[in-house]
């Protein structure tokens, strides 16, 4: 390419990967895969939405609850995520990705099913199944535990929170969210 006239492969930001342009974190997904650093998550829940904020590049996934997917021509880097409850487990199905996704190898045909299940010890089991017939010969899955942070959160650029259902870390009085778990009666929490 050096001997040819015209732009080369690195002459503009459009030719760089999404993570290099800080548009999506390299471990952000979805699915959310553990990376070398910046693995904290913050979960905020309202009656109609669940938001998962990833520390890496501060990617925010907004999951609409009990809704239907939007039109297939409305594609997003993080996809169109729809959630529902199956007991205490949040099940999220995501489709309508752009051609470039946060999952290396995936494309606009990616379909993702995720399960977020609270564990007795306060941690959260995250498991997922990826389907994309144009990228892989069969669906594949993974699972790992999102450990609950026991220290109190502070207002720092990398606020720490790895949390199940509605418990989240925020600047005091920044958000007030009704929690889903009935045994927890406070409205703002930073103890994770």
N, C-alpha and C positions, 0 to 999 in steps of 0.2 A: 504494500500500500504506500510505502514511502516514495516509490518511483512513479506513482500515478497522480494525475492532477485531481483536484477536488478534496473534499474533507476526508480525513482519516478516521479510524475507528474511535479515537479518543479526542476528537476536536470539538465536541459539544457535550453537554450534560445528558442529552437524550440517549446517547450511546452507552452510558454507564449503567451499571446495575442499580436497582432501586435502593439497596442498602448503602451503596457508595454515595448516592445522592441524598441519603438520610430521609428517604420517603417512607421506607419500611425498615425496621430493624432486621438484622440478618438472622435473628432467632425468633422474630415476632410471630411468624406464621400468618394466619392460622394454618395448621395447628401450632400451638405454642410449644416450641421445643426448647429444652434447656440450652443455654449458651455458656460461654466462658465467664461472663459477668453480666450484670444488670438483669438478673432473673426475678426481681420482685414484681409482684402484681398487686393492683388495688382493685377491689370489686365494689361497685356501688350498685344498689338495687332500689328501684322504685316499683310502683305497681305495674307499670307497662314496659319497663326496660331493665336490662342488666348491662352495666358498662364494666369492661375489664380494661384497665389501664396498665400497659406494660411499661416497665422502667426503660427498656431499650427503645430509644428514639421517642418515647412517650406515645406509642401507638395506642389509640383508644378504640376498642371494639364496642359498638353499640348493638346490643341484641334486643330485638323487639320480641316481646312475649305474646304468645297465643295469637299470632298474626299469620299472614301468608306472604310468600316471597313476592317481591316486586317483579316488574317485567324483565325478561331475559336480556333486553338491550340496555338495561341500567346496571352496568357492571362496575364493581369496586375492587380496589386492591385487597381489602379485607373481606370481600364477599358480602352477601346479603344474609345476615344471621337471624334465624327465628328460633326462639326458645319455648320450652314447655316444661312443666313439672311432671315427673313420674315419681310419686312419693316425695322423698327428700332429695332426689337427684334432678339436677337441671340437665335437660337434654337439649342440645343446640344443633340444628342442621343449617349448614351454610352452603350457598351456591352463588351463581352469578358473579364469579371472579373475573377480573381482567385477564388478558393474555399473560401479563407478567404478574405473578403472585408472590407472596412472601415465602412460599414453599418451593425450594429449588426443585425443578423438574415438573412442577404442576403448571397447568395452564387454565384457560377459560372453561374447561370441562370439569374442573375439580369440584367434587362434592364431598363435604366433610361432615361427619357426625361426631359430636363430642358429648361426653358424660362428665359432670362435675358432681362428685358424691362426697358429702361430709363424712369424716371418719370419727370414731369415738374419741380419739386423742386431740381433736380440734384441727387436724390437718385435712386436706382436701385431695381425694383421689381424682386425677385427671386422666381420662382415657379417650382415645379418638380412633376413628377409622377413616382412612383416605380412599376415595374412589376417583379414578381418572383413567378411563379406558384408552385415551390417547397418549398417556404418559407411562402407565404401568400395566402389566399383563393381568394383574388381579388386585383387589383391594388389599391394603396393609394397615396394620394397627400398631398402637403403642400406648403405654400407660406409665405414669410416674406420679409421685406424691408431691403436692405443693405444700411445703412445710409452713406451718403457721409461725409467724415471727412473734416471739414472746416479749421483746423489748418494746418500749413505748416509742411511737413515731415522733419525729420532730419535723419542723418546717425547713427542710433542706432541699437542694435541687434533686436529690435522689431519695425521695421519701420512701420508706420501706413499709411494704404491706403485702403479705401473702395470705389471703383471707378467704374463708367461706362466707357465704350469704349475708350480704348487707353490712357486715362488719368491715369497716374501712378506715383508712387513715387520711386525714385531711387537716388543713389548717383549722384550728378551733373556730366554730361558727361559720365555716365556709359552706358546708353542706349539712343538711339534716335529712336523714333518710329513715323511713319506717323499716324496721328490720323484719325479716320473714320469720325468724326463729322466735317462738313465743316465750321461751325461758329467758331471753335477753331483753331487758326492758329499757335500756338506754338508747338514745337516738343518735348520738355521735360517739364513735369509738376509735381509739387509736392504740389499742393494747395488743396489736398483732403485728 
